[in-house]
Amino acid sequence: MQIAQNSFDANQSVGPHVEQTSVNPLEHYIYVAQRNWKVIAAIMLGATLLGVIVTLLTTPQYRAEARIEISRLDSNVTNVEALDEGASAGDTAYLQTQYELLEARSLAERVGRAARLDKNPTFLAAYELQDRGDIPMRNIVNILLRDAEIEPVVASNLVDIQYKSPDADLSAKIANTWAAQFLEANLDRRFGANIQAREFIAERLEEVQRDLEKSERALITYANDKQLITLGGGNDAAGSTTASRTLVTDELEALSSQLAEATAARIAAEAARSNSQAGGADTRGLLASFRRELTQAEAELAKQSAVLGPEHPTIIALRSQISTLSQAIADERRRSVSEVRENISTAQINERALRSRIEGLKGQYLGEQRAGVQYAILDREVRTNRELYDALLQQYKNLGAAGVGRNNMSIVDLAEIPRSSIEPNLISNMLLFLALGVVFAGVTIVGAENIDRGFQDPDTIAQELSIPLLGAIPLLKEDKPIEELGIKHSDLYEAYTTVRSNLSLLTSAGMPSTMMLTSSRAAEGKSLTAFALSKITADQKLRTLLIDSDMRDSGMHKYITVENTKGLSGLLAGAQLDESFIHRPSEVAFDVMTAGRMPPNAAELLSGPAFKNLIEQLREKYDHIIIDGPPVLGLADAQEIGRIVEGTILVVEAGASKRRTIKQTVARLERAGTRIFGTVMTKVPETDMAYGYGYGTAYGYGYGRERNKKIVME
């Protein structure tokens, strides 16, 4: 046999090849769940118990519910045309606005103040606030908004106001107060302008009333001081109010009228005197009558005298009548003249008296006129204040009549005191925590699968490292690998047989003649794997040699009982190869070369030509040389051995070394020019084996990784 190194095409195949299959992600996580079912069950059980504990420790909550109706705002309910799509959209917006107002902070503050919750011992005790001094209203508002729920009834104008608290009576009280305050707030919003105007006018009415009373007192005081006796007022030609008439004014007007009459009487009397002097005075109208009678008597006398004699009685009688009438006329004339004189005297006296009184009143009138200026000012102020007061009073009454409107909202059902608590609910809490446990378990398992830890699934190695999986070795229930390997139908024997079969497919000549088994760290099962491959190869009647090259910490003594006085370290140090360095244990059919005594520097011994020469000598005697190599990380021994043998098998313990560590191991081997035939995953749990990786999983994954090298068997 001769070893030749030529250029190698990584994609070139020298034997049969089977396409690598990938695992369905869902199937993968089902498998992960099956593998970690105990962890999942523990988490779910813990979550369920936590739900029970939380339920027992949670304070019971009582919910009360009040229902209100929000009617549509429509001033013309008989207008059918108003019921169109626009109106419906407006109703929707209006209702949504009311829902938001029901949850407003301003309404919650009204509820808190109306119910006096900051002083309510039940409320303070329910929320453990009684020992915190003065409670700010904003804290109470936050509690109310947190525990209140507004639930519109679908396809209706009804709204449920729900409140939840640790006290049943408190829940009902707050729910009812919430409904009542919302209705009151609605009235304030609808008629708030009128109410504010009424309040403003009421304040102005009080001010104007005070001004009116003050001005009236000032007017009366001034009139008393000036002794002004008013009899009424009137309006001037421009329509403005004049000052009131006083007693002096009224008396002066009356005297002026009487003086005019007295003057007229005097003038009439003087005219009568002139008439009397002219003979025409007839104060009583008797003179004219006497004169008519006298004229008639004289005419009759003349007539009768012509007929009768002077001594006739008729004539005598007529003469006597004429004499009497003449005397009466003279007497009446004298009386009229005397009466005219008396009338003139009386008229003159009366006129002088009136003039004298009027002159006296003129002084008083002028004084009142001077005082009347201020009086008029005060009187005008009184009238102005009275008119303003009357106008404000009328406006106040009008606003009062306009502000009385119907509330378009009403309480349908008041909240009743709840009889039972709604929280905590044991069943729902257990289901909730169970669901949370499922989620937490899923997150935990997925997180554990994705953190940087060892490969758990055999298929993952082939996918992430691009290295074929030669086989998966099951985890033994009992630590008796030698006994298991002694039974050819055991799982362990079948698993290593699969590895041996896959190795036989790596080259056209079958299983490589020289190969090393290594791992990233110690105790991953490489020594057992080397022992098992040697045993199975020897069982096929092939000359097989197992070399323990881990001269620093040999683990072969666990499986083979041989003396370690002479071994590999001695040969590398210069000893000649003879039969004393090769052992044939009675329990196996292959030869063994132990590691020998621990040298001071194993890497220097392996890097020299001695190890290569030794391998060439041994290849002439043995069909297959299997080397149990040292771990890769921290040592250079494995890299030195890897350059000499045909290839290396990387042993990986399931779930042990971190993936980053294994990738570093592969990188170090490749940098040293070592060809990696594949990996063998050891200590795979039974669940992983049952998942479908089995004994033939690695068949056909290719022929290993190498860097520009090709091994040709001749």
LOFIKOL-695992 format. One record per residue (C-alpha): x, y, z. Coordinates in steps of 0.1 Angstrom, whole numbers, m for minus. Last residue first. Example, Ala and Ser with C-alpha at 12.3 -4.5 7.8 and 13.67 -1.06 7.14 Angstrom:
<atoms>
      c1      c2      c3
     137     m11      71
     123     m45      78
</atoms>
This chain:
<atoms>
      c1      c2      c3
     m35       8     m39
     m58      30     m18
     m60      66     m30
     m64      94      m4
     m73     127     m19
     m63     161      m5
     m72     197     m13
     m86     203      22
    m107     175      35
    m143     169      46
    m159     135      48
    m171     109      23
    m207     117      16
    m238     115      37
    m247      81      22
    m255      62      54
    m256      85      84
    m291      76      95
    m286      38      94
    m286      31     131
    m315      51     143
    m321      87     136
    m359      84     136
    m371     100     168
    m368      67     186
    m330      72     189
    m336     107     202
    m361      94     228
    m336      67     238
    m310      93     247
    m279      96     225
    m248      87     245
    m225      90     215
    m227     109     182
    m202      96     157
    m189     122     132
    m175     120      97
    m145     111      76
    m127     143      87
     m95     148      67
     m68     165      86
     m48     193      70
     m39     210     103
     m63     238      94
     m90     212      90
     m84     198     125
     m85     232     141
    m117     242     123
    m134     210     133
    m125     215     169
    m137     252     167
    m170     239     154
    m172     215     184
    m166     243     208
    m191     266     192
    m216     238     194
    m211     235     231
    m198     202     244
    m223     179     260
    m258     175     245
    m250     143     227
    m214     134     230
    m194     140     198
    m168     117     184
    m150     131     154
    m136     104     131
    m103     112     115
     m87     104      82
     m60      87      63
     m35      88      91
      m4     110      93
     m17     145      93
     m44     136     119
     m18     124     143
      m2     158     145
     m36     175     148
     m46     151     176
     m15     159     197
     m17     197     195
     m36     200     228
     m60     225     244
     m89     215     222
     m84     183     202
     m89     154     226
     m64     126     225
     m65      99     198
     m77      63     200
     m60      51     168
     m76      23     147
     m52       5     124
     m68     m17      98
     m55     m45      77
     m25     m51      99
      11     m62      93
      24     m39      65
       3     m11      80
      23     m14     112
      56      m4      96
      40      26      79
      24      37     111
      57      35     130
      75      55     103
      49      82     106
      52      82     144
      90      84     143
      91     112     118
      86     139     145
      53     156     153
      41     129     176
      71     130     199
      70     168     201
      32     167     209
      38     142     237
      61     165     257
      72     152     291
      62     116     282
      35      96     300
      45      59     301
      30      38     275
       0      46     253
     m10      10     248
      m7     m10     216
     m36     m34     213
     m42     m64     190
     m76     m77     180
     m97    m107     188
    m108     m96     223
    m112    m112     257
     m77    m128     258
     m59     m95     253
     m34     m95     225
      m7     m70     233
      18     m53     210
      49     m36     224
      66     m68     235
      63     m82     199
      89     m58     186
      92     m22     175
     126      m6     184
     127      21     210
     134      57     200
     112      79     221
      83      74     197
      85      37     204
      85      43     241
      55      67     240
      36      42     220
      37      14     246
      57      m5     271
      48      m5     308
      11      m2     302
       1     m37     311
     m32     m50     297
     m68     m52     309
     m90     m37     282
    m122     m16     285
    m115       9     313
     m78       7     306
     m84      24     273
     m89      58     290
     m54      72     286
     m47     106     300
     m15     122     286
      m4      95     262
     m36      95     244
     m23      75     215
     m40      42     224
     m34      21     193
     m60      m5     183
     m47     m30     158
     m69     m50     135
     m62     m79     112
     m96     m86      96
    m116    m117     105
    m149     m98     105
    m150    m100     143
    m117     m80     142
    m136     m51     126
    m164     m53     152
    m138     m54     181
    m118     m26     167
    m149      m5     160
    m161     m11     196
    m127      m2     212
    m124      30     192
    m159      39     201
    m153      31     238
    m122      53     237
    m141      81     218
    m169      82     244
    m172     119     252
    m150     116     283
    m123     142     272
    m128     172     251
    m133     181     214
    m132     145     203
    m109     121     186
    m109      88     167
     m80      83     144
     m79      64     111
     m57      40      92
     m68      13      68
     m99      32      56
    m130      10      54
    m137      m1      19
    m114      m1     m11
    m137      22     m31
    m135      46      m2
    m160      60      24
    m184      31      21
    m167       8      46
    m170      36      72
    m207      35      69
    m207      m2      77
    m184       3     108
    m208      30     121
    m238       8     115
    m220     m20     134
    m214       5     162
    m252      10     165
    m259     m27     162
    m235     m35     190
    m250      m9     213
    m286     m19     205
    m278     m55     214
    m281     m83     187
    m244     m90     188
    m242     m94     225
    m206     m90     237
    m208     m53     229
    m235     m50     256
    m213     m67     281
    m184     m44     273
    m207     m13     275
    m219     m20     311
    m230      13     324
    m266       5     327
    m293      24     308
    m268      28     280
    m271      60     259
    m275      50     223
    m248      55     197
    m257      75     166
    m239      68     134
    m216      80     106
    m231     115     106
    m216     132      76
    m199     166      81
    m215     198      68
    m211     212     103
    m246     226     107
    m268     202      88
    m248     170      94
    m245     178     131
    m282     187     134
    m292     152     123
    m279     136     155
    m302     158     176
    m288     171     209
    m258     190     197
    m242     207     226
    m251     241     238
    m252     276     223
    m288     285     230
    m314     276     204
    m328     244     219
    m329     259     254
    m348     288     240
    m373     265     223
    m377     245     254
    m381     275     277
    m404     294     253
    m426     263     249
    m426     257     287
    m435     294     292
    m463     292     267
    m477     259     282
    m474     274     317
    m492     305     305
    m520     282     292
    m520     264     326
    m520     297     343
    m551     308     324
    m568     274     328
    m562     274     366
    m574     310     368
    m605     301     348
    m613     272     371
    m605     290     403
    m624     322     396
    m611     351     416
    m630     372     409
    m667     376     401
    m678     378     437
    m713     368     448
    m744     386     459
    m739     418     440
    m757     449     454
    m780     461     427
    m772     487     401
    m801     508     390
    m818     498     359
    m831     520     330
    m815     553     340
    m824     581     316
    m808     601     289
    m825     627     265
    m829     650     295
    m860     672     290
    m855     710     292
    m860     738     317
    m833     763     307
    m857     783     285
    m881     792     313
    m852     802     336
    m836     822     308
    m868     841     304
    m871     848     342
    m836     860     343
    m842     883     313
    m873     898     331
    m853     904     362
    m824     919     343
    m849     943     326
    m867     952     358
    m833     959     376
    m821     981     347
    m854    1000     348
    m852    1005     386
    m815    1015     384
    m823    1041     357
    m854    1054     377
    m833    1057     409
    m805    1075     390
    m830    1098     374
    m844    1107     409
    m809    1114     422
    m802    1136     392
    m836    1152     395
    m831    1159     432
    m797    1174     424
    m814    1198     400
    m844    1201     422
    m825    1218     449
    m820    1249     427
    m856    1247     415
    m868    1242     451
    m851    1274     461
    m867    1292     431
    m900    1278     441
    m896    1289     477
    m888    1324     466
    m916    1324     441
    m940    1312     468
    m937    1345     486
    m944    1365     454
    m973    1343     447
    m987    1350     482
    m984    1388     476
   m1000    1386     442
   m1028    1366     456
   m1034    1391     483
   m1033    1420     459
   m1057    1404     436
   m1082    1396     464
   m1081    1432     477
   m1086    1446     441
   m1114    1422     435
   m1131    1432     467
   m1128    1469     460
   m1141    1465     425
   m1170    1443     437
   m1179    1469     464
   m1179    1497     438
   m1200    1477     414
   m1224    1469     442
   m1228    1506     450
   m1235    1515     414
   m1259    1486     411
   m1278    1498     443
   m1282    1534     430
   m1294    1522     396
   m1319    1498     413
   m1333    1526     434
   m1337    1549     404
   m1354    1521     384
   m1377    1513     413
   m1387    1549     417
   m1395    1552     380
   m1415    1519     383
   m1435    1532     412
   m1442    1565     394
   m1453    1547     362
   m1475    1524     383
   m1491    1554     400
   m1497    1572     367
   m1513    1540     353
   m1535    1537     384
   m1546    1573     381
   m1554    1568     344
   m1573    1537     351
   m1591    1555     379
   m1602    1583     356
   m1593    1616     368
   m1573    1626     339
   m1602    1617     315
   m1603    1587     294
   m1599    1581     257
   m1568    1600     249
   m1555    1595     283
   m1559    1557     278
   m1534    1556     250
   m1509    1578     267
   m1512    1559     299
   m1508    1526     280
   m1477    1539     264
   m1463    1551     297
   m1471    1517     313
   m1454    1498     285
   m1423    1520     287
   m1422    1516     325
   m1425    1478     322
   m1397    1476     297
   m1376    1499     319
   m1382    1478     349
   m1371    1447     330
   m1340    1464     317
   m1332    1477     351
   m1336    1443     367
   m1306    1426     350
   m1287    1419     383
   m1256    1440     378
   m1273    1465     356
   m1250    1493     350
   m1258    1511     319
   m1261    1546     332
   m1228    1557     318
   m1215    1557     354
   m1229    1523     358
   m1211    1512     326
   m1178    1525     339
   m1184    1507     372
   m1191    1475     353
   m1159    1478     335
   m1141    1482     368
   m1158    1451     381
   m1148    1431     350
   m1112    1443     354
   m1112    1433     390
   m1128    1399     381
   m1102    1393     354
   m1074    1401     379
   m1089    1377     404
   m1092    1349     378
   m1056    1354     368
   m1046    1354     404
   m1065    1322     410
   m1046    1305     381
   m1013    1317     395
   m1024    1305     429
   m1030    1270     416
    m997    1268     398
    m979    1281     428
    m996    1255     449
    m985    1227     426
    m950    1239     424
    m948    1245     462
    m962    1209     468
    m935    1195     445
    m938    1180     410
    m914    1151     402
    m884    1158     380
    m887    1150     343
    m883    1117     325
    m872    1119     289
    m898    1117     261
    m884    1146     242
    m915    1167     251
    m910    1162     288
    m922    1132     307
    m940    1132     341
    m936    1131     378
    m956    1129     409
    m966    1149     440
    m932    1155     455
    m927    1171     489
    m892    1185     490
    m881    1194     526
    m845    1199     515
    m832    1174     541
    m861    1152     536
    m858    1152     498
    m821    1145     501
    m827    1115     524
    m854    1102     502
    m832    1104     471
    m801    1089     488
    m822    1060     502
    m836    1054     467
    m800    1054     452
    m788    1029     477
    m817    1006     472
    m813    1007     435
    m775    1001     437
    m781     971     460
    m807     958     435
    m783     963     406
    m756     943     424
    m779     915     433
    m794     914     398
    m759     913     384
    m751     882     404
    m784     866     392
    m776     877     357
    m743     858     358
    m758     827     373
    m786     828     348
    m761     832     320
    m741     802     333
    m773     781     335
    m783     792     301
    m749     782     286
    m749     749     305
    m781     738     291
    m769     709     270
    m736     703     287
    m750     707     322
    m779     684     314
    m754     658     301
    m733     662     333
    m764     655     353
    m771     623     334
    m734     612     337
    m735     620     374
    m765     597     379
    m749     568     360
    m716     571     379
    m734     575     412
    m753     542     405
    m721     524     396
    m703     539     426
    m730     528     451
    m733     493     436
    m696     487     438
    m694     501     473
    m721     478     486
    m702     447     471
    m668     457     485
    m635     445     469
    m643     466     438
    m656     463     403
    m678     488     385
    m700     483     355
    m719     509     336
    m741     491     310
    m752     512     280
    m785     510     261
    m790     527     228
    m793     494     210
    m776     471     184
    m751     457     209
    m754     468     245
    m726     493     252
    m702     481     279
    m684     508     300
    m660     494     325
    m649     510     358
    m621     495     379
    m592     514     363
    m611     547     358
    m622     547     394
    m587     540     407
    m571     567     386
    m598     592     397
    m591     583     434
    m554     590     428
    m562     623     410
    m584     633     440
    m553     634     462
    m557     613     493
    m551     632     526
    m534     609     551
    m521     575     538
    m536     552     566
    m571     548     551
    m559     540     516
    m561     503     516
    m583     501     485
    m613     486     503
    m605     505     534
    m605     539     517
    m637     530     499
    m654     518     530
    m641     548     550
    m656     573     525
    m638     607     531
    m619     608     498
    m649     590     482
    m671     619     487
    m698     603     465
    m703     635     445
    m666     643     446
    m654     609     433
    m683     607     408
    m675     642     395
    m638     632     392
    m647     601     372
    m668     623     349
    m639     647     343
    m616     617     337
    m637     606     308
    m649     570     304
    m686     579     301
    m676     608     278
    m660     582     255
    m692     562     253
    m712     595     248
    m690     603     218
    m695     569     204
    m733     574     207
    m731     608     189
    m709     593     161
    m733     565     156
    m763     588     157
    m746     611     131
    m740     581     108
    m776     571     112
    m787     607     104
    m765     607      73
    m780     575      62
    m815     589      63
    m841     594      90
    m844     631      86
    m868     626      57
    m893     611      81
    m898     644      99
    m922     635     127
    m895     633     153
    m885     669     148
    m862     680     176
    m841     648     173
    m814     639     198
    m815     601     200
    m819     585     234
    m791     573     256
    m805     546     279
    m788     537     312
    m779     504     328
    m762     500     362
    m739     470     369
    m722     459     401
    m690     439     402
    m676     423     433
    m639     414     436
    m625     388     461
    m589     395     472
    m565     371     456
    m545     348     479
    m565     317     472
    m566     323     435
    m529     331     433
    m522     298     451
    m544     279     427
    m528     296     397
    m494     288     411
    m503     252     414
    m513     252     377
    m481     270     367
    m461     244     387
    m479     215     370
    m473     231     336
    m436     237     343
    m432     201     357
    m450     186     327
    m429     206     302
    m397     195     320
    m408     159     321
    m419     160     284
    m384     172     273
    m378     145     247
    m414     145     236
    m413     182     233
    m381     181     213
    m396     155     190
    m426     176     184
    m402     205     178
    m384     185     151
    m417     173     135
    m427     209     132
    m394     218     117
    m395     189      92
    m362     171      93
    m338     173      63
    m328     145      40
    m293     139      27
    m291     125      m8
    m276      90     m10
    m242      84     m26
    m225      52     m39
    m187      54     m40
    m159      76     m51
    m177     109     m51
    m162     141     m62
    m177     173     m47
    m147     181     m26
    m125     177     m56
     m91     165     m44
     m56     175     m56
     m32     147     m49
     m17     131     m18
      m5      95     m23
      m3      68       4
      11      35      m7
       0       0       0
</atoms>
